[in-house]
Amino acid sequence: MIITTIETIPGMKIKAHCGLVSGSTVRAKNAIKDIGAGLKNMVGGELKSYTELLTEAREEAVSRMVAQAKKLKANAIVNVRFATSSVTVGAAEVYAYGTAVEVVKPEG
């Protein structure tokens, strides 16, 4: 599956538009890691446990989006975007969406 944030795939032709696809996940903070993050927040620097949490969430959202695209018989997803939102205190949603398409190499 080709996944890109641009509207086309260089060297490929969009043969068919399969539709909008998306995937999301809601992740909550781990209470123990939250204590460590709180301490790190006082002195500054990257909150690695949160970085890992969001990385895992993005990967899961993309995986779900790809599964949806495969059901539509797409072989690529173009114009992919990500959005995040706070669902409740300590939990966030990561949402990935794009356009599922069938691409082919142009003849010639």
C-alpha positions in Angstrom: 0.0 0.0 0.0 1.4 3.4 -1.0 0.6 6.1 1.5 1.4 9.7 0.8 0.4 13.2 2.0 0.4 14.6 -1.6 -2.5 14.4 -4.0 -0.7 12.3 -6.6 2.0 9.7 -6.8 4.9 10.6 -9.0 5.2 8.1 -11.9 1.8 6.7 -11.3 -1.7 7.4 -12.7 -4.8 7.3 -10.6 -7.1 4.8 -12.3 -10.0 4.8 -9.8 -11.2 6.7 -6.9 -12.3 4.3 -4.1 -13.4 6.8 -1.5 -12.6 8.4 1.8 -10.8 6.1 4.3 -10.0 6.7 7.9 -8.7 5.2 11.1 -8.6 6.3 14.7 -7.6 5.2 18.1 -8.1 6.7 21.6 -5.2 6.3 23.9 -4.9 7.1 27.6 -1.9 8.1 29.6 -0.3 5.5 31.9 -0.5 6.8 35.5 3.0 5.7 36.4 4.5 7.2 33.3 2.4 10.3 34.0 4.3 10.9 37.3 7.6 10.7 35.5 6.3 13.1 32.8 5.2 15.5 35.4 8.6 15.6 37.0 10.2 16.0 33.5 7.8 18.9 32.8 9.2 20.8 35.8 12.7 20.7 34.4 12.0 20.8 30.7 12.8 18.5 27.9 11.0 15.9 25.8 8.3 13.8 27.4 9.4 10.6 25.8 6.6 8.5 27.2 4.1 10.8 25.6 6.1 10.8 22.3 6.0 7.0 22.3 2.3 7.0 23.1 1.4 9.3 20.2 3.8 7.4 17.8 1.9 4.1 18.7 -1.4 5.9 18.3 -0.5 7.2 14.8 0.7 3.8 13.7 -2.6 2.2 14.9 -4.7 4.8 13.2 -2.8 4.3 9.9 -3.1 0.6 10.2 -6.9 0.9 10.5 -7.0 3.3 7.6 -5.0 0.9 5.4 -7.3 -2.0 6.4 -10.3 0.1 5.3 -8.6 0.9 2.0 -7.8 -2.7 1.3 -11.5 -3.6 1.7 -12.2 -1.1 -1.1 -9.6 -2.8 -3.3 -7.4 0.3 -3.2 -3.6 0.0 -3.6 -2.8 3.6 -2.5 -4.0 6.3 -0.2 -3.3 9.9 -1.2 -3.7 13.2 0.6 -3.3 11.6 4.0 -3.8 13.9 7.0 -3.7 13.5 10.8 -5.8 15.1 13.5 -5.7 14.9 17.2 -8.3 15.8 19.8 -8.6 15.5 23.6 -11.4 13.1 24.4 -11.3 13.4 28.2 -8.7 14.3 30.8 -5.7 12.1 30.1 -6.9 10.6 26.8 -6.5 11.7 23.2 -7.8 10.5 19.9 -5.5 10.3 16.9 -7.4 10.3 13.6 -5.8 9.5 10.2 -7.7 10.0 6.9 -7.1 10.2 3.2 -8.4 9.2 -0.2 -8.2 5.6 -1.3 -7.3 5.1 -4.9 -6.2 2.5 -7.4 -3.0 3.6 -9.1 -1.2 2.1 -12.1 2.0 2.8 -14.0 1.1 4.9 -17.1 1.5 3.1 -20.5 4.2 4.2 -22.7 
